[in-house]
Amino acid sequence: MENKNIGLSAIRIIATLMILLCHICQFYNFFLAWWLNVGVQIFLTLSGYIFGKKYILNPSKWLLKRFIRIYISYILLIIIISLIYVIMFPNLFSVNKFFVHIFCLQGIYGTFDNLYHLWYITYILICYMLTPLLQFLFDKQYKVRSICFIFFIIIFLMWIITGKLEMLWLISYIIGYFMGKFDFLNKLKKTYITVIIIIAVVACSIKVILSSISFTSIIGMLFVVYSYLTHILLGLMLFCVIYFVENKLYIVNRLYNILLFSMIDKLSYEIYLVHQIFILGTFSIILLCKSMFLNYMILAIMILLISFFLNFISGFISKKVKQLYNI
């Protein structure tokens, strides 16, 4: 516990819970789903922040290490789901989609049914691949605005090539990276927090007002881009607020040793991989029986058990692979 940054753990835990609640709200077609999904932007900002505070001595080994952490749990899940589809739901299986998932391209070319949330894997891996370049430019003492301009061009070209506006989410990671480099969270003051909150609230309020208006195709596209950018801003605001509040009130710090909190922190990635399968689509268990309480208890147990299984197996395989490649 001494070496653990509970502020960052609080961000990770809350972002995980927000994504879980997002998909539960989506199941009930409740509008809050489209606000709670900002947990993804919080995760991207958090990842950028963590790696912005570190120095990568060997980019190839670092990338391999990050790929191992992301890929093993992910590919175990894909293999299990693919086998279930082939045996029980052959209409849901596609060889093309299987190989799309094998190469982690589902964020661009589409996912299997029931696995729509795995688009995130494509984008976090892109973020990791861009990280050594970020560090290189930073080391060369390029001005931050120059680096941001370079990455704006990169993101814009990736958007044009893939046709995926989701490429804008990479901005969350880049912002987080620079926040880590300048140790922004430990310099946070109430004044900064207030300004960030006001800007985010105003931007989101404008988004809500404009969403009720019908636009022409070009203006409509600009509004969509604006909506994505406000989500990035909202994620940044919540990232800062959670850290600031935790360091003032120590709420998560007091509750961390409660098994559920520490497990969510440790298994957050695997929980993300697993959760939507049992909330939306073919395998949903939210309406399994008449008791809502029992349904949610079963849901929580299923998510945690399978997340633990994936984490345990991937940890074992990761250890062997790291020994093999001496990383």
N, C-alpha and C positions, 0 to 999 in steps of 0.2 A: 504493500500500500504506500510506503514512503516514496517510492520512485514513480508512482502512478499519478498522472495528471488527471485528477477527478473532474476538472472542468471539461476536458476533452471527452472523458467517459460520459459525462452528463449529456454532452452534445450527441454522442453516438447513441446512447440509450433513448433519448427523446426523439431523435430522427428515426430510429427503428420503430418506435411505438407510433409515430405519426404515419409512417408508411403502412403499418398494419391497420391502423384506423382508417386510412385513406381507402384501402381496398374493401374494408367492411362497409364503409359508407357507400362505396361504388356498388356493392352488392344490393344495397337498399335504394340505389339511385338517389342518394342524398348529395346535395350540391357541395357540401364541405369536402367531399372527396377531391375536388379540383383545387382545393387550397391546401389540404393536408399532404398532397403529393409533393409539396415543396421540401419534404424530408429528403428527397433525392438530391436537390441542390445543396442542402445542408451537408449531406454526405460527401459530395464532390468538393465543396469548400473545405471540409474537414481533411479530406485526403490531401488536397493541395497544401494546406497549412502544415500538416505533419511532415510532408516531404520537403517543404520549403525550409523547415528548421534543421533538416539533415543535409550532410554533404555527401554526394555520391563519388566515391573514389574510383570505382570501376563500373562504368555505365552498363556494360554487357552483363556482368554478374548481377548487378542490381535489377536489371530488367528481367533476367531469368528468375531471380528470387521472387519478384512481384508476380510474374506470370505463373509460377508454381503455386503461389498462395491463392491466386484467383482461379486458375484453370482446373486444379484437381477436384475440388469440391463440386465445381460447376459441371465438369465432364462426367463425374460419377452420377450426378442427378440426371443428366441428359441420357446416359446409358440406361439407367433404371426406368425413366419415363418412356424411352423408346421401346424397351422390352415389353412394358405394360401395354403400350399402344399396339405393337405388333401382335401380341397374344390376345388382348381383350378388345381393342378398339382400332382395328386395322385401317378404318376409314380416316383416322386422325394422323396416321403415320405417312410421312413422305421422305423418300430417300434424299431428294434434293434439300429439303429442310434439315434433315439429319446432318448432311455435310456442311450446310450453312452454319449449324450450331457447332460442329466439330472445329471449324475455323473461326468461331466467334464473330460471325458476320451478321448475326440475326438482328442487330440494331440497324442494319442497312437493308437487308433483304427479307426481313420478317421472321417471326418465330413460329414454333408449333402452337397449336391451340392450347390454352391454359398456361402458357409460359410467356405471356406478353411482356412481363416485367423484366425478362432477361435481356431486353434491349440495352439495359444499363451496363452489362458486361462489356459489350463492344466499346462503349464510350469511356469507361474507366481504363480499359487497356490502351485506347488511343491517348488518354491523358498520361499514362505511364510512359508511353513511347515519346511523348513530347517533353517529358521532364528533363532528360539529359540536355536537350537543346536549351531549355529555360535556364538551366544551371550554367551552361557554356556561355550564353549571352550575358548572364549576370556576372560571371567571372571576368568577362572581357570589359566590364564596367560600362556596358551600354546603359543609357538612361532608361528608366522604367517606361517612359512613354514610347521610346523607340522599340523596346521589346514588345510592348502591347500592340504597337502598330504592325510589327512583323507577324504576331500571332493573329491579329485581326485579319490580315491577308490570308494566312494559312486556313483559318476557320471559314472565311468567306469562300475560298476555293474548294474546301471540303464540302461545304453546303451546296455549291454549284454542281460539283462532280457527282455527289450522292443524291442530291435533291432532298436531303434530310435537314430540316430546320433545327432538329435536335442537336446539331453540331454546336449551336449556340450555348448548350449546357457546358461546353468546355471552358467557357468564360468563368464559371464558378470555380473550377479547379485552378485556373490561372490566378484569379483574385486571391484564393486561399494560399497559393504558393507564395505570392509576394507578401501577404500578411505574415506568413511564417518566416520569410527572410528578414523582415523588419520587426519581428517579434511584436506584432500589432496588438495581440490580445492582452499581453502583460502591460501594455501602455494605455489600455482603455480607461477613459474617464467618463463620468456621468454625462458630461457635456457632449462627448462624441456619440454616446449611446442615444441621447435625446435627438441629436441631429439625424442620425441614421434612421431612427424610428419615424421621425416626421417625414423624411424623404420617402421612405418605403410606404407609409400610410397614404401619403398624397398620391404617389404613383399608382398604388393599388386601387385607390378610390377613383382615379381617372379611368383606370382600366374597367372598373365595374360600370361606370357611367357610359363609357363608349361602347361597352358590350351590348347595350340595348339598341344601338343604332346600326342600320344596314348600310354597308359601304360598298363602293364599286370595287372591282377586282384588285386594282392597284392599291387603293387606300386600305382595302380589306387585308391585303398581304402585309402592309406596313403596320396595321393594328395587330396582326398575329405576331410579328416580330417584336412589337412593343410589349405584348402580353408575355412573351418568353423572357424579355429583359426585366420586366417587373417581377417575374418569378425568381430570377437570379438575385435581384435586389432584396426580395422578401427572404430568400434563403440566407443571404448575407446578414440581414438584420437579425434574424432569429439565431443564427450562429453566434453573433456577438452578444446578443441579449442573454442567451442561455449561459454562456461562459461567465458573463459579468454577474448575473444573478447567483449562479452557483458559487462563485468566489466571495460573494457577500453573505449568503445565507447558508451555504453548505448543506443543501437539502439532500442531494444525491450522495454526498460524502457520508451523511448520517445513515442513509438507507442502503449504502453500497453492499454491506456484508449480508444483507437479506439476499437469499439465494437467487431469487428471480432477477434482481438488478445486476448482480455480478455475472449471471449466466447470459443475460441479454447483451452485456458489454462484450463478453468473450465470444459469443456465438452470433454477433450482429450480422456478419456476412452470410453465414449459413441460414439464419432466420430469413434474411432477404430472399435467398434462393428458393426457400421452401414455402413461405407463407401463402403466396397467392394461389398455389395449387389447391389448397384446402379452403379457400375463401370464395373464389370465383370459378365458374365453369364446371366441367364434368365431375371433378372430385370434391366439389364443395360439400362441407359437412355442417354448414351453418344451420340448415333446416333438417338435420339428421333425425331428430326426435322432437317431441312436443315441448320439452323443457329448454328454453333459451339458455338458461344458466348451464345446464348439462352440455349443450352444444358447444358453448364457448369454452368450457372446461376441457372437453375432448379436443377442440381446436388447438388450445394452448399446449396440451400434452403432446399432440401429434407433431406440432411445429417444433417444440423443444426436443422431443425424442429424435426425430429425423435430422434436425440440425446438429444435435450432439453426435449422431452416428456419422454424418458427413464430415464433421470437424475431426472426429477421432480417426477415421480411415484416411482422410486427406493428410492429417498430421503425420501418421505413420508412413505414408507413401512419400510425403514431402521430405521427411528425414532421410529416407533412403536415397532419393534423387539428389538432395543436397550433398550427401556423403559421396555419391558417385561423381558429381561435378565439382566437388570441393568448394562449395559456396556457403 
